[in-house]
Amino acid sequence: MKGGGRRRLWPIAAAGAAAVLLAIGLAVFKPWLLFVDVHVDEPIPTVAASPENARPSASTSADAPSPLVAAPTRQAPPGPVQVAAGSLVSHEHMTSGTVRILRQPNGDRLLTLENLDTSNGPDVHVWLSAADVVEGPGGWFTAGGADHHDLGLIKGNQGNQVYAIPAGVDLKRYKAVDLWCVQFSVSFGAAQLTF
């Protein structure tokens, strides 16, 4: 009888252990996020056109005296200017969109993610990264070993988003923007920046 009782308890213990492992796996991996999209549509600042160097037009009449024209003065643009830009490539998850760094007239800098489309996932952050972007599986982990500045959790996996870049961040140190899953140490996607 003792052996029969143990044999009956074994399936119950195994089922209990499996339930605990399943609960832990669901808590860690959060697979439902792959089926839930978070769309964010923040207003993206309009980039100001750089001042054009106006040239005096040639006179149509050879006899007409040429008017005195003051040399053009450089004025600060009335709105944000683009400092850098890049296109997102896919890494561990299919990812697309445009990344831009803008400088406001007051000197503040913003990073924009425009028309972003990637998978939702746990603990995905927006990083300024010192690593070059490598396309395909070879680039999934390159940002993890490089210097980076974390701009915070991604606001959503689709749409338009704006992130403030702190004043002390030296943009010369960073070549790329990476959507980095901190929990699993893998890149969802990244963009090489062109300054």
C-alpha positions in Angstrom: 0.0 0.0 0.0 2.8 2.4 0.8 4.3 2.0 -2.7 0.9 2.6 -4.3 0.4 5.8 -2.3 3.7 7.2 -3.4 2.9 6.3 -7.0 -0.3 8.3 -6.7 1.4 11.3 -5.1 4.1 11.5 -7.8 1.8 12.8 -10.6 0.3 15.3 -8.2 3.8 16.6 -7.2 4.9 16.7 -10.8 1.8 18.6 -11.9 2.3 21.1 -9.0 6.0 21.6 -10.0 5.0 22.1 -13.6 2.4 24.7 -12.6 5.0 26.6 -10.6 7.5 26.5 -13.5 4.8 27.7 -15.9 3.9 30.6 -13.6 7.5 31.6 -13.3 8.0 31.3 -17.0 5.0 33.5 -17.7 6.1 36.1 -15.2 9.6 36.3 -16.7 9.0 36.0 -20.4 5.5 37.7 -20.6 4.7 36.1 -23.9 1.3 37.9 -24.2 3.3 41.1 -24.9 4.0 39.7 -28.4 0.3 39.9 -29.1 -0.4 43.4 -27.6 0.7 46.5 -29.4 1.2 49.8 -27.6 0.7 52.7 -30.1 2.1 56.1 -29.1 1.6 59.2 -31.2 3.5 62.1 -29.7 3.9 65.3 -31.7 7.3 65.4 -33.5 8.8 68.9 -33.7 9.0 70.3 -37.2 12.6 70.8 -38.3 13.4 74.4 -39.3 14.9 75.0 -42.7 18.5 76.3 -42.5 18.9 79.9 -43.5 19.6 80.2 -47.2 22.5 82.2 -48.3 20.8 84.8 -50.5 22.7 86.0 -53.5 22.0 89.2 -55.2 20.4 88.6 -58.5 22.1 89.7 -61.7 20.8 92.9 -63.2 18.8 92.3 -66.4 20.1 95.5 -67.9 23.7 96.0 -68.6 23.3 99.8 -68.1 21.5 99.6 -64.8 23.7 100.3 -61.8 24.0 97.4 -59.4 22.4 98.1 -56.1 24.4 97.8 -52.9 23.4 94.6 -51.2 24.3 94.0 -47.6 26.1 90.7 -46.8 23.6 88.1 -45.5 23.7 87.6 -41.8 23.4 84.2 -40.2 20.4 84.0 -38.0 19.5 81.1 -35.7 16.7 79.1 -37.2 13.3 79.7 -35.7 12.8 76.0 -34.8 14.6 72.8 -34.1 17.4 71.7 -36.4 18.4 68.1 -37.2 21.7 67.0 -35.7 21.7 63.4 -36.7 19.5 60.7 -38.3 19.3 57.0 -39.1 17.0 54.2 -40.1 16.2 51.3 -37.8 17.2 47.8 -38.8 15.9 44.6 -37.4 17.7 42.5 -34.8 16.1 40.0 -32.6 12.6 41.3 -33.6 11.4 42.8 -36.9 11.9 46.6 -36.4 11.5 49.6 -38.7 11.3 53.4 -38.4 13.4 56.5 -38.4 15.5 58.0 -35.6 16.5 61.7 -35.5 18.3 63.8 -33.0 17.0 67.4 -32.9 18.5 70.5 -31.3 15.9 73.1 -30.0 16.6 76.8 -30.4 17.3 76.9 -26.6 20.0 74.2 -26.9 17.9 71.3 -25.6 18.2 68.1 -27.6 15.6 65.5 -28.4 15.7 62.0 -29.8 12.7 61.1 -31.9 11.5 57.6 -33.0 9.2 58.1 -36.0 6.9 55.5 -37.6 8.4 52.9 -35.2 7.2 49.4 -35.7 8.6 46.6 -33.6 7.5 43.8 -31.2 6.4 44.6 -27.8 8.5 43.1 -25.1 9.5 43.4 -21.4 12.0 46.0 -20.2 12.9 47.5 -23.7 14.9 50.7 -23.3 16.0 53.4 -25.7 19.9 53.6 -25.7 22.3 56.0 -27.2 25.1 53.5 -28.0 28.8 53.7 -28.8 28.6 50.4 -30.8 28.4 50.4 -34.6 25.2 48.8 -35.9 25.6 45.3 -37.3 22.7 44.0 -39.3 21.2 40.6 -38.7 21.9 38.1 -35.9 25.5 39.3 -35.7 24.3 42.6 -34.3 21.9 41.3 -31.6 24.4 41.7 -28.8 26.9 44.3 -29.9 25.4 47.2 -27.9 25.5 45.2 -24.7 29.3 45.4 -24.5 29.6 49.0 -25.5 29.3 52.3 -23.6 25.7 53.6 -23.7 23.4 56.2 -22.2 19.9 54.9 -21.3 17.1 57.4 -22.2 14.5 55.2 -20.4 11.8 52.6 -21.2 10.4 52.6 -24.7 7.0 54.3 -24.6 5.4 51.9 -27.0 6.3 49.5 -29.8 4.5 51.5 -32.5 4.1 55.2 -33.6 6.0 58.4 -32.9 7.9 59.1 -29.7 10.1 61.9 -28.3 12.9 61.5 -25.6 14.8 64.3 -24.0 18.6 63.9 -24.1 20.2 65.3 -20.9 22.5 68.3 -21.3 25.6 66.5 -20.1 25.4 63.7 -22.7 28.3 64.1 -25.2 26.7 63.0 -28.5 30.2 62.5 -30.1 30.6 59.4 -28.0 27.5 57.7 -29.5 27.2 56.3 -33.0 23.8 54.6 -32.8 20.4 54.3 -31.2 19.5 50.9 -29.9 16.2 49.4 -28.7 17.7 47.2 -26.0 15.8 44.6 -24.0 17.6 44.8 -20.6 15.9 41.7 -19.2 17.3 39.4 -21.9 20.3 41.5 -23.0 19.4 41.6 -26.7 18.7 44.3 -29.2 15.3 44.5 -30.8 16.6 46.9 -33.5 19.1 49.7 -34.0 19.9 52.7 -36.2 23.4 53.9 -37.2 23.5 57.7 -36.8 24.7 60.0 -39.5 25.7 63.4 -38.1 
